[in-house]
């Protein structure tokens, strides 16, 4: 497919798929050729929340500071914060998610006044208190928004600038990204949706993890810079971040990617420097998880439309209900028996029980469940299940192969 066809196909993939007015902007790069498209086209200059793609920008700013000698990846965070026993965490560990920090700070919920905007009231003082109270894991890779909140704050303190000005000086300005900013600094923002419900954009006092907005024009400039970093300082910073495994996720064959999600937005960027190809898409749909697969296909020059899920008939209902019952009963032996041998070897009963307890322990007893959707995508069946507890809510995502083996389960 040509770049034009791929870009058009990205817009078409989710047409009529979500229960709200979908706005989607996409770009496909193939060597020196670049094509962008937006639907509806009246939003051609619209600003979208980019979510955790912003993490890659935070680590690029870190790399810029390392290259000019202001910081070192081995610097300990105690240089910047009064955090007691956790002062030996290094900037490299924060940037690679290997500091052992939790996804959110232990005191985050104490300052979360609005579920639709959970980061608004969490600032530097709260982050330092959270770090002092944090219990660290074993140092294996553990994705942490909290860690990148701290890293963004280091960038602020090292430069003496606020985050927006620091990123504009180090990244957005040199790349020609004038419409990218901390959320709330520039308006209007394309209205985002969580399901059918319009939601406000996420804002916050620590924007490092991705409380940013951007346009498809700006994100195309960023994509091109990641595919082919220049010899300028900003290109060197991008290369440094990639070479040192800072922030980006990667595939075994040399592609780099990051996605983003807020309550009202879903984004994905994938770049292949060796192939000189890539794609990026921005949407106003917080639940559009399938976007990742679609963009990955388009980036590699493949038709993205197979990423659109296909509804599944009632033949999986009994299997899904059985899985829910086993979750309710904490019957990890039965749940594990549904898995193929390779998964059973990796996921012990103790690991499953611990994951459930760590995620759901503060929400009380599970009272009911509702299957939100069952779809077939990429050769697997995926079920999304809403869970209602006596003291809160949660969700589970189960994936099955064609033989009805449980091949994946995620609990939030």
ZICOR-V73734 format. One record per residue. N is the residue number from 1. RES is the residue in one small letter. SS is DSSP state (A for helix, B for strand, O for the rest). PSI is psi as a letter, one per 40 degrees, with the letter a starting at -180 (NA if undefined). Layout:
# ZICOR-V73734
n = (N	N)
res = (RES	RES)
ss = (SS	SS)
psi = (PSI	PSI)
This chain:
# ZICOR-V73734
n = (1	2	3	4	5	6	7	8	9	10	11	12	13	14	15	16	17	18	19	20	21	22	23	24	25	26	27	28	29	30	31	32	33	34	35	36	37	38	39	40	41	42	43	44	45	46	47	48	49	50	51	52	53	54	55	56	57	58	59	60	61	62	63	64	65	66	67	68	69	70	71	72	73	74	75	76	77	78	79	80	81	82	83	84	85	86	87	88	89	90	91	92	93	94	95	96	97	98	99	100	101	102	103	104	105	106	107	108	109	110	111	112	113	114	115	116	117	118	119	120	121	122	123	124	125	126	127	128	129	130	131	132	133	134	135	136	137	138	139	140	141	142	143	144	145	146	147	148	149	150	151	152	153	154	155	156	157	158	159	160	161	162	163	164	165	166	167	168	169	170	171	172	173	174	175	176	177	178	179	180	181	182	183	184	185	186	187	188	189	190	191	192	193	194	195	196	197	198	199	200	201	202	203	204	205	206	207	208	209	210	211	212	213	214	215	216	217	218	219	220	221	222	223	224	225	226	227	228	229	230	231	232	233	234	235	236	237	238	239	240	241	242	243	244	245	246	247	248	249	250	251	252	253	254	255	256	257	258	259	260	261	262	263	264	265	266	267	268	269	270	271	272	273	274	275	276	277	278	279	280	281	282	283	284	285	286	287	288	289	290	291	292	293	294	295	296	297	298	299	300	301	302	303	304	305	306	307	308	309	310	311	312	313	314	315	316	317	318	319	320	321	322	323	324	325	326	327	328	329	330	331	332	333	334	335	336	337	338	339	340	341	342	343	344	345	346	347	348	349	350	351	352	353	354	355	356	357	358	359	360	361	362	363	364	365	366	367	368	369	370	371	372	373	374	375	376	377	378	379	380	381	382	383	384	385	386	387	388	389	390	391	392	393	394	395	396	397	398	399	400	401	402	403	404	405	406	407	408	409	410	411	412)
res = (x	x	x	x	x	x	x	x	x	x	x	x	x	x	x	x	x	x	x	x	x	x	x	x	x	x	x	x	x	x	x	x	x	x	x	x	x	x	x	x	x	x	x	x	x	x	x	x	x	x	x	x	x	x	x	x	x	x	x	x	x	x	x	x	x	x	x	x	x	x	x	x	x	x	x	x	x	x	x	x	x	x	x	x	x	x	x	x	x	x	x	x	x	x	x	x	x	x	x	x	x	x	x	x	x	x	x	x	x	x	x	x	x	x	x	x	x	x	x	x	x	x	x	x	x	x	x	x	x	x	x	x	x	x	x	x	x	x	x	x	x	x	x	x	x	x	x	x	x	x	x	x	x	x	x	x	x	x	x	x	x	x	x	x	x	x	x	x	x	x	x	x	x	x	x	x	x	x	x	x	x	x	x	x	x	x	x	x	x	x	x	x	x	x	x	x	x	x	x	x	x	x	x	x	x	x	x	x	x	x	x	x	x	x	x	x	x	x	x	x	x	x	x	x	x	x	x	x	x	x	x	x	x	x	x	x	x	x	x	x	x	x	x	x	x	x	x	x	x	x	x	x	x	x	x	x	x	x	x	x	x	x	x	x	x	x	x	x	x	x	x	x	x	x	x	x	x	x	x	x	x	x	x	x	x	x	x	x	x	x	x	x	x	x	x	x	x	x	x	x	x	x	x	x	x	x	x	x	x	x	x	x	x	x	x	x	x	x	x	x	x	x	x	x	x	x	x	x	x	x	x	x	x	x	x	x	x	x	x	x	x	x	x	x	x	x	x	x	x	x	x	x	x	x	x	x	x	x	x	x	x	x	x	x	x	x	x	x	x	x	x	x	x	x	x	x	x	x	x	x	x	x	x	x	x	x	x	x	x	x	x	x	x	x	x	x	x	x	x	x	x	x	x	x	x	x	x	x	x	x	x	x)
ss = (O	O	A	A	A	A	A	A	A	A	A	A	A	O	O	O	O	O	O	O	O	O	O	B	B	B	B	B	B	B	O	O	B	B	B	B	B	B	B	O	A	A	A	O	O	O	B	B	B	O	O	O	A	A	A	A	A	A	A	A	A	A	A	A	A	A	A	O	O	O	O	O	O	O	O	B	A	A	A	O	O	O	O	A	A	A	A	A	O	B	A	A	A	A	A	O	O	O	O	O	O	O	O	O	O	O	O	A	A	A	A	O	O	O	A	A	A	O	O	O	O	O	O	A	A	A	A	A	A	A	A	A	A	O	O	O	O	O	O	O	O	O	O	O	A	A	A	A	A	A	A	A	A	A	A	A	A	A	A	O	O	O	A	A	A	A	A	A	A	A	A	A	A	A	A	O	O	O	O	O	B	B	O	O	O	O	O	O	B	O	O	B	B	B	O	O	B	B	B	O	O	O	O	O	O	O	A	A	A	O	O	B	B	B	O	A	A	A	A	A	A	A	A	A	A	A	A	O	O	O	O	O	A	A	A	A	A	A	A	A	A	A	A	O	O	O	O	O	B	B	O	O	O	O	O	B	B	B	B	B	B	B	O	O	B	B	B	B	B	B	B	B	O	O	O	O	B	B	B	B	B	B	B	O	B	O	O	O	O	O	A	A	A	A	A	A	A	A	A	O	O	O	O	A	A	A	A	O	O	B	B	O	O	A	A	A	A	A	A	A	A	A	A	A	A	A	A	A	O	O	O	A	A	A	A	A	A	O	O	O	A	A	A	A	A	A	O	O	A	A	A	A	A	A	A	A	A	A	A	A	A	A	A	O	O	B	B	B	B	B	B	B	B	B	B	B	B	O	O	B	B	B	B	B	B	B	B	B	B	O	O	B	B	B	B	B	B	B	B	B	O	O	O	O	O	B	B	B	B	B	B	O)
psi = (i	i	d	d	d	d	d	d	d	d	d	d	d	e	h	e	d	i	f	i	h	h	h	h	h	i	i	h	h	g	b	e	h	h	h	i	i	h	h	i	e	e	f	d	e	i	h	i	h	e	a	e	d	d	d	d	d	d	d	d	d	d	d	d	d	d	d	e	e	d	i	i	d	e	h	i	e	e	d	e	i	g	e	b	e	e	e	e	h	i	d	d	d	d	d	e	f	e	e	e	i	i	d	i	i	d	e	d	d	d	e	g	e	h	d	e	g	e	e	d	e	h	a	d	d	d	d	d	d	d	d	d	e	h	h	i	a	e	e	i	h	h	h	h	d	d	d	d	d	d	d	d	d	d	d	d	d	d	d	e	i	i	d	d	d	d	d	d	d	d	c	d	d	d	e	f	g	d	e	h	i	h	h	e	d	i	i	i	h	h	h	i	i	h	b	e	h	h	i	i	i	h	i	i	e	g	e	d	e	f	g	i	i	i	i	d	d	d	d	d	d	d	d	d	d	d	d	g	h	i	e	i	d	d	d	d	d	d	d	d	d	d	d	e	f	h	d	i	i	i	i	d	f	f	i	h	i	i	i	i	h	a	d	f	i	h	i	h	h	h	h	g	d	d	e	f	i	i	i	i	i	h	i	f	h	d	e	g	d	e	d	d	d	d	d	d	d	d	d	e	e	i	h	e	d	e	e	h	i	h	i	i	a	e	e	e	d	d	d	d	d	d	d	d	d	d	d	d	e	f	g	d	d	d	d	d	e	e	i	i	d	d	d	d	d	d	g	i	d	d	d	d	d	d	d	d	d	d	d	e	d	e	e	a	i	h	d	i	i	h	h	d	i	h	i	h	h	f	e	i	h	h	h	h	h	h	h	h	i	d	f	a	i	a	i	i	h	h	h	i	a	e	e	f	i	h	e	i	h	h	h	NA)
